[in-house]
């Protein structure tokens, strides 16, 4: 269909709209375009309507031409718009694939995220974190993904690190952008790019790692070296780098990378390193839980124990403490039959390392540091069970679980923490409790209680658990450093604890209070929780002198449906008010699950004691204006709830 007459009509009408309707009768071009429209008018009602409108326009009296012109021009414009098209010369070719996904959200919805990722100033990390919680899908959008990759170089280190973790969570979607414009000498931003590629692409980008390595320096080079562990074909290159890299971080990274791998060449190289630089070899093995690293760690550890197995009474030299400290640190996370044999050998000879002999021949007690040991440290005899316990919490290997029970049966209380941890991990809730009850509870004339020597093992095994509301289960959580010095978290679930555990904790004479609070703080109501536990928690709240610790107990009691709150705040303040500021007392009353007027009444009584100088408050301030404001707030609440609003 030839639409040229329509376009000419549109042009002449627009000209008349600018020049004025007075020229219409003399505009021969408009009349010629109208005549050219006749074939179209005969073919389509729409064009017929346009033709009729032109006729009415040309015949209209001068005073009505303006309205007629606008009517027909509007109709012509509408028809022209429907016939619009775009194009370009040349052959059609498919567009190259883009990077990222398309999310059906407007730019205005993405704008706060883009501004936080690309802007400057404070508060951006929190803004990005908030959006990630609600809309993680925004981050893979093709409009956001480039900014997220660019954000690996953000001046605010915490935000850059979080961007790295989010890119790992997004998977391979950003791989092309991570490689685009890569600068092997680009510093921390490029090192983070490699770290993400390492996590999400692994061996599939091995050619990229090798291609960038020759020109890479410092932290980028270290990251690229670490990424070589995914492909066994890189072992010859790593062996070469172990000889050519300068001593320092990058050379350490070479050995740490090889410790992640398998093969006779790697084993030979690491054993050779141990002969030349024992400390560097042990440090490299500490970074890995690969089967070869497990075997070699056990082998080096056994070599230190062997002389004392053959001659138990031989003096223990001072340097032995440093070597045992390094080896027990390296033993963490390790599993396998060689490791199990090592634990058995260490348990048998552990008492030998109670004391060491100084260079002047003096015998001194030797103690080791560990996460589960206090500031005073612990003996080697207790250290090995702690290492086993810690390993089980992050890596519940069945063979290690059986080993923990075996060693507990053979050596007793020292191995109760790993044995109890193993039972929590492998048995159902009633089963693990029933087993533990036989080990830790003693019967007295009046009531059962926790054995004194069992309190610390219970603190270790139960005190590391965290209740996760979204999962509705307890988890062991352990942090673990990666090769690029980031922290990853490992979560190991445990069947929900039998409620009888909480009763036993309430019988522990205060030794398990912190564990009890930790385990119950985030729990909703537990129907089977005994009244003994609730009463104990109430007494705990009343006897805790610190305001925040009391609030912890109150929070638990509220969730566990405790109802007897008569004069609690008044009694507590009378006992511990000297430790509290006025605002802490007001907040304590705010948190109490009692009617508003009961809060007013207790606050009135507390105020009277303060004003009569029968009660001292920390800081000495009891501001009348704030107190009156609280009265008014609670009285208003009472009115809204149907009360009178007065005490």
N, C-alpha and C positions, 0 to 999 in steps of 0.2 A: 504494500500500500504506500503510495507516494504522499507523504505528509508535508511536502514543501509548501503547498498553499496554506496549510494551518499555521506553519511557522511564520509565513509572510503576514497573515492576519494578526498574529500575536505581535509582531514587530510594529505594524501600523497602529494597532490599538494602544500599545505602550507609548508610541510617539505622540498620539493624540492626548494621552493622559498627561504628558509633560507640556506639550505646546498649547493645549486647550481644545475644547470641543468645537470652537468656531471654525476650524479648518476642515472639519469632517466632510462637508459638502463639496469641498474642492480637492479632496484627497483621492486622485484617480488610482493611486497604487492600492488603496484599501478596497476600492470597488473592483479592481482587477483581481485582487486576492480573493474577494468574495465570490466572484464568478468562477475562479479556479477551484473553489471549495464545493461547487455544485456536484461533481461526481461522488465526492465523499459523503455529501448530505444525502444522496440517493442510496448509499450503501449502509449507512448507520444512523440510528435515531439520534445519537449524541451529536454527530456532525450536523444533522438536520436542525437540531435545537440551536446550535451555534449559528447556522445560516439564518434562522428565523430571528435570532437576537440581533444579528447585523442589520437585517432589514428594518427591524423596529428602531434600531439606533439611528439609521440614516433617515428615517421618516419622522423621528421624534421632533417636537418643537424645541427650540433652543433651551428653554428653561428645564426640560426633562432629559436632555442628552447626557448630563453628568451621571445621573443614576443608571441610565441605560448602558453607558460606556463601562461603568464598574461591573455591572451584572455580566455582560458578555465577556469582558476581559477575565473575570474570575473563572468563568466556565472554560474559556480557552486555556488559561494557565493550568487548571486542574487536569484537562485532557493531555496537555503537553507533558506534564510531570509523569503521567502514567506511561508515556511512551519513551521515557528517558532510558539511555543505555550507556555503558562505558566500554572502552576497548583500547587496544594498542596494537601497533603494527608488529608483525612477526609471528613465529609459531608458538603455540602453547607448550609450556614446560611445567612439570610438577614443582611445587615449592620445596626447598630443602627442609628436612625435619627440624623442628624447633627444640628447645630445651625447656623442660618443665611441663607442667600440666595446665589445663585451662579450668579455672574455677568460676562458676557462674556467680560472680560477685562484681560489683561495680568498682571502678577505680577509687571512688570516694570511700568505700568500705576498706580498701587496702591502704589508703593514704596514711592513717596513723601508724601502721606497721612500717611502711616504707620510710616515713619520716624518722621513726625511732632507729631504724637500721642504718640510715644514711646521714643522720643529723649529728649534732654535737651537744655537749652539756650533760647534766645529770638526769637521772630518772629514766633513761632510755632502756637500760637493761631490765628494769622492772616492768616497763610497758611492753617490751617484747615478750617477757616471760608470761605476762597476763594473757596476751593474745595467743601464745602457744598453748596455754591450758585450755582455752575455749575453742580455738580454731586452728589446730595444727595443719589442717589441709591448706591454709592460706600460703604456707611457707614453700610449698612445691609449685605454686602458680608461676607461670612464665614471667610475670611482671615482678615477682618478689624474689625469685631464685637468684638472679644476678646480684641483687643487693645483699642477699644472705652470704653468697660466696665472697663478695667484696668485703663484707663485714668480718671476715677472718683476719683482716688487718686493722680492725678498729683499735683506736688508741686506748680504749678502756679494755684492759686485759680480760676482765671477767666476762664482758659481753662477747669478746672474740672467742673465748673458750666455750661459752654457751652456744654460739653460732656453730662452732665445730661439732659439738655434740648433737645439735639439731640436724645438721647435714648428715651425720652418721645415721640418725633415726630415719631420715627420709630415704635412705638407700641409694641406689645407683642413678637416680634421676639427674643429679648434678655433675656426673662424671665429665661430660664434655666441657662444661664451664670451668671445672677445676683444672683441666689440662690447658684450656685456652689462655694464651698469654702467660704461660708459666715461666717464671724467672728463677733458675736454679741458684741465683745469688740474691734472692729477694728477701731473705730474712724470715722472721717468724710467721708472716702471713703465708709464705710459700711452704714453710714447714707444716703449717696446719693443713694446707691443701693436701700435702702428701699423706698426712695422718688420716684424713678422711678417705682418700683413695685406698690407703692400706686397709682400712676397716671394711669399706663397702665393695671394693673391686678385687682386692687380694691379688692372686696370681694372674688374673686376666689382664692386668696392666703392667706385667713384669717388663715388657719391652720398653715401656715409658720410663720406669724406674732406672733401668740400665742406661737408657739414652741420656737421661738428665744427670746421672751421677758424675761423669767426668768434669763438668763445669760447676758442680755444686760445692758450696762451702758451709762451714759451721753447722748450724742447727738444721738447715735444709739437707745437708749431706748426711747428717746423722739419721734424719727421718727416712731418707732414701735407702740407706744401708739397712735399717730395720725392716723396711718393706720387702727386702730381698729374701726374707725367710720363707715366703710362701712357695717358692719354686726350688726344688732340689737341684736343678741345673745351675743354680747360683753358687753352689758350694765351692767350686774352684775359684770363683771370683772372690768370695769371702775369705778363703784361705790366703789368697794373694793380698787382700786388703789388710789381713791381720799382720802382715809383714811390712806393708808400706805406709799404713796410717800412722801418724804421729801419736805418741802416747798422750792420752787425754780422753775427752768425751767420745770422739768418733772411734777411736780404737776400742774403748770400752763397749761401744755400741756394736762393733763387729763381733766381739766375743759373746755379748748378750744375744745377738741375733743367731749365731751358730748354736748357742745353748737351746734355742727353740727348735732345732732341726734334728734329724736322725741320720745315721750313716757311719760307717767305720772311719771315714776320713775325719768327720767331725769329732768322734770319740778320741781318735788318736791325737788330734790337735789340742783338745781340751785337757787331756792327760799330760801332754807335753807342756802346756801352759802351767798346769798345777806344779810341775817340777821346777819351772823357772820362776813363776810368780803365783804362789799358792793363794794369796789373798784375792788377786784378780780373778782367778779361776772360780773360787767359791762365790765371789760377788756375781759373776756371770751366771752361775748355776742357780743362784738365789732368785733370779728374774724369770725362771722358767719352771713349768711343771710338766714338760714333755717327758716321755718315757726315758729317753737317754739321760736327761738332766736328773731325773729321779734316781736312776741307777748309779750315776757318777757321784752324786751327793752322798748316797749311802756308802759307796766305796771309799770316798775320802774320809767320811766320818768313821767308818770301821777301822781304817788305818790308824786313826788317832786313839781308838779304844784298845786296839790289839795289845800293845805293850802292857797295859794295866790288867788286861784279862790274863795274861801270862804271869804277871808279877803284881798282884793287887796291892801289896804294901810298898811299892816303889814310890819315891817322892813325886809329887805333882809340881812341875815347874810353873813359874809365874805366867809364862806366855801361853800356857794351856788354857787359861781363862779366855783369852782373846780368841783362840782357835775354836773352842767350844761355843763361844758366843756367836761367832760367824757361822759355824756349822748348824747350830739350832735355828738361826735365822733362815739359812738356806733350806732347811728341812721343812719349813712351813709350806703347805699346799702339796707336798710330795706324797705319792702313793706308789703301790706296786709291791711285789713280793720281796724285793731287795730292801725296800724301806721298812717293811714289817719285820724282817729279820734284824735290821739295824735297831729298831725300837726294843726288841727283845734283848739284844746284846747290851744296849745302853742301860736298860732297867737292871740287868744283872750286875753291872759294874758301877752303877750310879753312886753308891755310897763311898766309893774310892775318892770321888772328887769333892768331898765335903770340905777338905782343907788343901791348901797348896803350900809349897815350901819356897820361901823367898831366897834370894841369892845369899843372904847371910845365914841361911839355915833355919829361919823362924817359921813356925807353923801358923797360918792365918786362915780364918774361915773364908770361903769363897762363895760369893752370891752373884746371881745373874739378874739382869733386868728382863721384864716381859710385860706385855699388856695386862696380864692377869695378876702380876705380882705388884705389891705395894712399893712405896718409895725405897724401902729397905732391901728390895730385891728378893730373890728366892734361891734355894739350893738347886744344884743340878738334879738331885733326886726328885724334886717337885717340878723342875723346869721341863723335863721331857714329857710328863703328862699334860702340862699346859700347852706345849707345842702340838701334841696330838689332838687335844680338845679344840684348839683354834683351827687346826686343819679340818676337822670334822664339821665345824660350823660353816665352812665355806665350800667343802668338798666331801660330802658324806659317802665316801667310798665303802661299799659293803665289807671288803676285806679289812679295812681299818676299823670299822665298827666291831667286827668280830674280835679283832686284836685288842681293842679297848676293854672288852669284857674279859678276855683271857688274862690280860695284865692285871685287871682289878682283882680277879680271883686269885692271882698269884702274889700280888704285892700290896693289896689292901687299899686304904683310904687315899693314898696319893693318886691312884688311878680311878677314884670315884668320879671326878669331873668328866673325863672322856667316856667312861662307861655310862654315866647318866645321860650325857649328850647323845651317845649312840642309841640308847633306848628311846629317848624322845624322838629321834629321827626315824627309827625303824619299827617301833611298836605303835599300836593304836593308843588312844588316850587312857582308857582304863588299864591296859597292859603295862604301859610305862609307869603309871602311878603305882600300881600294885607291886611292881618290881622295886621301885624306889622306896616305898614304904618299909619294905623289909630291911633295907640298907640303912635308912636314916632315922627311923622312929624308935624311940625307946619307951617302954611302958613304966609308969611310976605308980605309986600307991594311990595318988589322987587323979592323975590324968597322964595321957601320953604327951611326949614332947620330942623336939628335934635333938638328936645327939649333938653334943658340942662340936665334935670333930667333923660333923657333916654340914655345918652351916656354911663354911667357905666353899666346898664343892657345889652346894646348891646355889650360892650367889653367882658362881661362875657359869654353871650350866643353864640356870633359869634367868639370870640377870642380863643375859645378852639377847633375850627374845624381845621382839617388838610386835605389838598388835597392829595389823594393817586393816583399817576399817573397810576399804574397798574390796579386799580379798577375803575378809572375815576369817582370818587365820593368823597364827603367829609365824614370824619369820626370823631366822638368823640373818643378819646383814653384815657383810664384811667388805671393806674397801681394799682395793688392790691397785697399785701403780702400774701403768702401762710403760712400754719402752719409751714413749715420747713424753713421759713424766705427767701424764694425765691420771686421773683417778677414776676407776670403774668400780661399780658396786655389784656384789654377788649376793643373791637372795636365795635362801634355802628354807622351804616351808616346813613347819612342824604341825602335826595334828593338834587341834584345839585342846588346851589343857583340861584335864579332869578337874571339876570344881573342888574336889577334896584337897588339891594342892594348896588352895588359898586358905583352907582351914588349918593345914599344917603350918603354913607361914605365920598365921596368927598365933600359933603356939610356940613360936621360936624366940620368945622373950625379946623382941625388938631387933634381932640379928638379921631378919629378912624383911624388915619394913620397906626398905628402898625397893627391893625386888617386887614386893606385893603391890606397891603403888605403881611401879612401872608396868606391871602386867595387867592391872585393872583400869588404869587411867583413861584409856580410850575405848573401853568396852561398854557396850550398852547393857541393859539389865540382863543378869544371869539368873534365870529362875532357880537353879539348883544351888545358888550361893547361900551358905549357911548364915543364920542369924548371928552366930558367934563371930563370923568375919565382919559383918556389918557393925556389930557392937564394938569390935576391936578397932575398926576404922574410925568410929565416932570418938573413942578414947584417944586414938592417935591424933585426930584433928584437935581435940581439946588440949592435949599435952604438948603439941608442937608450938614452940615459942616464936617461930618465924612465920610471918604473915603469908608468904607465898607457899610455904609448905602446908600450912593449914588449908589454904585454898585448894591444893591438890586433893587432900582428903575429902573436902566438902564436895568437890566436883565428882569424885567417885561415888560418894554416898547419894548424891542426887540421882545419878544414873542407876544406882542399885536400889532406888525407891525407899530410902530411909526416911521416916516420917517424924521422929521425935526430935524436934528442933527447939523445944521450949527454952527460952532465954539463953540460947547457945552463945550468941554474940556478946551479950552482957557478961556471962560467966567467963568467956575467953578474954575479953578486954580487961576485966577485973584482974585476971591472972597475968596477962602478958602485955597490957596496954603500954607499959614503959618502953616496949620494943617497937611500937607502931606509931607512924605519923597519922594525923587526923584523916587524911584522904584514904589511907589503907583501911581504917575502921569503916568509913563510909562505903568503900567498895566491898568490904566483907559483908556488910548488911545488904548491899545490892545483890550479892550473889546468893544470899540465903533463900531457900525455897519456902518462904513463909508469906502470909498475906501482907500487903503494904502497911496496914495499920499496926501489925505486930512489929514491923521494922520501926515505925514511928515511936511506938511505945518503948522499945529497947533503946533507941537513940535518945529519947527523953531521959531515961534512967542513966545512961552513960554521961549525957551532958550535965545532969545534976551532980554526979560524982566529980566530974572535972571542975565545975564551977565551985563546988564546996571544998575543992582541994583535997578530996579523998582519993583521987586517981590522977596519976601523972601520965602524960602523953609525950611520946618522943618528939622533941623539937619544941614542946611547950605551947604550941598553937592550937587553939580550938575556935576557929573563926565563926562568929555568930551568923554572918551573912550566908556562908556556905551551908551551915547547919540548917538554917531556916529554909534555904532553897531545897534541901533534901526533904524536909518536912512537907513542903508544898508539893514537891514531885510525887511523893508517895501517897499523900492525901488525894491528889488528883487521880492517881492510879486507882485508889480505892473507890472513888466516885464512878469511874468508868467501869469498874467491876461490879457496881451495884451497891457499894457501901455508902455510909453517910459522909465519909471524908473527914471524920473526926474521931479521935481516940476516946 
